[in-house]
Amino acid sequence: MKRLLLFFKGMCMGVADVIPGVSGGTLALILGLYTELVDTIRNLNLRWLAPLFRWMKSRRPEDRAEFFTELKSLNLVFLLPLFAGIVTAIVAGSIIIPPLMEHFPEAMRGLFFGLIMASVLVPFKMIDFRAKGARTLIGATILVGALGGYVLSNPAHNFESSRTWVGVESRGESLKDILRRGPSAMAGEAVYWAPENASLREEVARVS
């Protein structure tokens, strides 16, 4: 039961690694795994190889006992189920999440935002507000983040960035597929309404 629970927690961490803005390490902190995970990784070593080779050669019970003692010190009963869950979730999430983001963008963004907000609560509760300057630092961080978000997301503020335009001929594909083939980091709407693509808009209007 404990190993199954570790596998499930590992899956939560793996999904968090796939979701933008959410960290698997943060989920480990929320799930109460962070300290043991860091300690286990820090204590990984290859000392178990020597008794293993001695046991394979001599078949003595004391070498076998030493080998299993060294293995037990690695805390593999914790690490293996956890990592199995992480890998499983990363593979499955990489297959499932991108189509969901494509077909249900608003709902998925809301889910990601909720997960990010939930992941902030646990570290926030761990802050010692009685420490000198803690409240000032937190307030300044929130203020800078809010102002930065306002400036960057306000449509009235235009930021010019260098762009390299490449001519791509359509093979009967949608604009979304062309951008993937390009590839392009710009959104489809931004590409469509760009001044460089006036001819594209004219052709679409003519065909429509």
Contacts in CASP RR format, 6 or more apart in sequence:
PFRMAT RR
TARGET T0000
AUTHOR 0000-0000-0000
METHOD contacts of the structure
MODEL  1
MKRLLLFFKGMCMGVADVIPGVSGGTLALILGLYTELVDTIRNLNLRWLA
PLFRWMKSRRPEDRAEFFTELKSLNLVFLLPLFAGIVTAIVAGSIIIPPL
MEHFPEAMRGLFFGLIMASVLVPFKMIDFRAKGARTLIGATILVGALGGY
VLSNPAHNFESSRTWVGVESRGESLKDILRRGPSAMAGEAVYWAPENASL
REEVARVS
3 77 0 8 1.000
3 81 0 8 1.000
4 81 0 8 1.000
6 78 0 8 1.000
6 81 0 8 1.000
6 82 0 8 1.000
7 81 0 8 1.000
7 82 0 8 1.000
7 84 0 8 1.000
7 85 0 8 1.000
7 88 0 8 1.000
8 85 0 8 1.000
9 31 0 8 1.000
9 33 0 8 1.000
9 82 0 8 1.000
10 81 0 8 1.000
10 82 0 8 1.000
10 83 0 8 1.000
10 84 0 8 1.000
10 85 0 8 1.000
10 86 0 8 1.000
10 89 0 8 1.000
11 85 0 8 1.000
11 86 0 8 1.000
11 88 0 8 1.000
11 89 0 8 1.000
12 27 0 8 1.000
12 31 0 8 1.000
12 89 0 8 1.000
13 24 0 8 1.000
13 25 0 8 1.000
13 27 0 8 1.000
13 28 0 8 1.000
13 31 0 8 1.000
13 33 0 8 1.000
13 82 0 8 1.000
13 85 0 8 1.000
13 86 0 8 1.000
13 89 0 8 1.000
14 24 0 8 1.000
14 27 0 8 1.000
14 85 0 8 1.000
14 86 0 8 1.000
14 87 0 8 1.000
14 89 0 8 1.000
14 90 0 8 1.000
14 93 0 8 1.000
15 89 0 8 1.000
15 93 0 8 1.000
16 22 0 8 1.000
16 23 0 8 1.000
16 24 0 8 1.000
16 25 0 8 1.000
16 26 0 8 1.000
16 27 0 8 1.000
16 115 0 8 1.000
16 119 0 8 1.000
17 23 0 8 1.000
17 24 0 8 1.000
17 86 0 8 1.000
17 89 0 8 1.000
17 90 0 8 1.000
18 89 0 8 1.000
18 90 0 8 1.000
18 93 0 8 1.000
18 94 0 8 1.000
18 97 0 8 1.000
19 97 0 8 1.000
19 112 0 8 1.000
19 115 0 8 1.000
20 112 0 8 1.000
21 112 0 8 1.000
21 116 0 8 1.000
22 112 0 8 1.000
22 115 0 8 1.000
22 116 0 8 1.000
22 119 0 8 1.000
23 119 0 8 1.000
25 34 0 8 1.000
26 119 0 8 1.000
26 122 0 8 1.000
26 123 0 8 1.000
27 119 0 8 1.000
28 34 0 8 1.000
28 37 0 8 1.000
29 122 0 8 1.000
29 123 0 8 1.000
30 118 0 8 1.000
30 119 0 8 1.000
30 122 0 8 1.000
33 82 0 8 1.000
36 75 0 8 1.000
36 78 0 8 1.000
37 78 0 8 1.000
37 79 0 8 1.000
37 82 0 8 1.000
39 75 0 8 1.000
40 74 0 8 1.000
40 75 0 8 1.000
40 78 0 8 1.000
40 79 0 8 1.000
41 79 0 8 1.000
43 73 0 8 1.000
43 74 0 8 1.000
43 75 0 8 1.000
44 74 0 8 1.000
45 74 0 8 1.000
47 70 0 8 1.000
48 67 0 8 1.000
48 70 0 8 1.000
48 71 0 8 1.000
48 74 0 8 1.000
51 63 0 8 1.000
51 64 0 8 1.000
51 66 0 8 1.000
51 67 0 8 1.000
51 70 0 8 1.000
52 67 0 8 1.000
54 60 0 8 1.000
54 63 0 8 1.000
54 66 0 8 1.000
54 67 0 8 1.000
55 63 0 8 1.000
55 64 0 8 1.000
55 66 0 8 1.000
55 67 0 8 1.000
97 108 0 8 1.000
100 108 0 8 1.000
101 108 0 8 1.000
127 134 0 8 1.000
127 138 0 8 1.000
128 134 0 8 1.000
129 135 0 8 1.000
129 138 0 8 1.000
151 157 0 8 1.000
152 159 0 8 1.000
163 186 0 8 1.000
165 196 0 8 1.000
166 182 0 8 1.000
168 178 0 8 1.000
168 181 0 8 1.000
168 182 0 8 1.000
170 178 0 8 1.000
173 181 0 8 1.000
175 188 0 8 1.000
175 191 0 8 1.000
175 192 0 8 1.000
176 188 0 8 1.000
179 186 0 8 1.000
179 188 0 8 1.000
179 191 0 8 1.000
184 191 0 8 1.000
186 194 0 8 1.000
191 197 0 8 1.000
192 200 0 8 1.000
192 201 0 8 1.000
193 201 0 8 1.000
END
